[in-house]
Amino acid sequence: MSQVSDAVGRYQLSQLDFLEAEAIFIMREVAAEFERPVLLFSGGKDSVVMLRIAEKAFWPAPIPFPVMHVDTGHNFPEVIEFRDKRVAELGVRLVVASVQDQIDAGKVVEPTGRWASRNRLQTAALLEAIEENSFDAAFGGARRDEEKARAKERVFSFRDEFGQWDPKNQRPELWNLYNTRVNRGENIRVFPLSNWTELDVWHYIRREELDLPAIYFAHRRRVFERDGILLPDSPFVARDEDEELFEASVRYRTVGDMTCTGAVLSTATTLDEVIAEIAATRITERGQTRADDRSSEAAMEDRKREGYF
């Protein structure tokens, strides 16, 4: 049931309905207050949920803003295939900000070595795409339960003319009142799923019967272990001679650049089985599977200060 009644006959929203209503309100607020918003869509579970909420927020009208993917060139092919399929189904405009283009133009230098990853290079591609398209607001799928830097970030996160975030100078947000004022060249990152948990996301996916990339469910894959993370066998991932490949039944809790996104051992092939696994875990998806967050204690905050998602 979407609603429950109390002893005096009043109706109250369920947890999922409350979260959905809050996210719809945030999206409509952005559409009303900003001239050129964009929704960041990677094909991952959180952006899939955001796209569904955007559908509901403006139905029966089409989604009134484009979607953008910052493509490292080292993405899982299943996710890129799903991204293109979903965008075609909805008929929305897709903007692709390419890290490879940034490298080819000499704007960024590709890292090398054992921990080489293009993940951090996404910042330059994102900021350039925002500037070129004059986007003044960008929806992101970040949630506060994922990581400590995201836990302290506002729903409407102000970025200066350089795209930078100052965690010590955030705007107050009282009673769902949001300050949307920006000057030319500044922008706001907006996080409609801030108050959701990973489990909320999966319950919503089940309720709405949303499709996901196949890698979110258990499948056989060749992987190797590095510092407790199962990285995929890929030409993009540098593997040492002592890092032995083996085949296992795995799935992904989060998707991103193949070089820094790890899998988890799993036999969950259905939504109910995935939800049962997540309900039992005590480690966040980024804490368990993202190598980029382990480079330092403040890795995520440092990237966000530079303009990262």
Buried (B, 14 or more C-beta within 10 A) or exposed (E): EEEEEEEEEEEEBBEBBEBBEBBBBBBEBBBEBBEBBBBBBBBBBBBBBBBBBBBEBBEEEEBEBBBBBBBBBBBBEBBBEBBEEBBEEBEBEBBBBBBBBBBEEEEBEEEEEEBBBBBBBBBBBBBBBBEEBEBBBBBBBBBBBBBBBBEEBBBBBBBBEEBBBEEEEBBEEEEEEBEBEBEEBBBBBBBBBBBBBBEBBBBBBBBBEBEBBBBBBBBEBEBBBBEEBBBBBBEBBBBEEEBEEEEBBBBBBBBBBBBBBBBBEBEBEEBEBBBEBBEEBEEBBBBBBBBBBBBEEEBBBBBBBBBBB
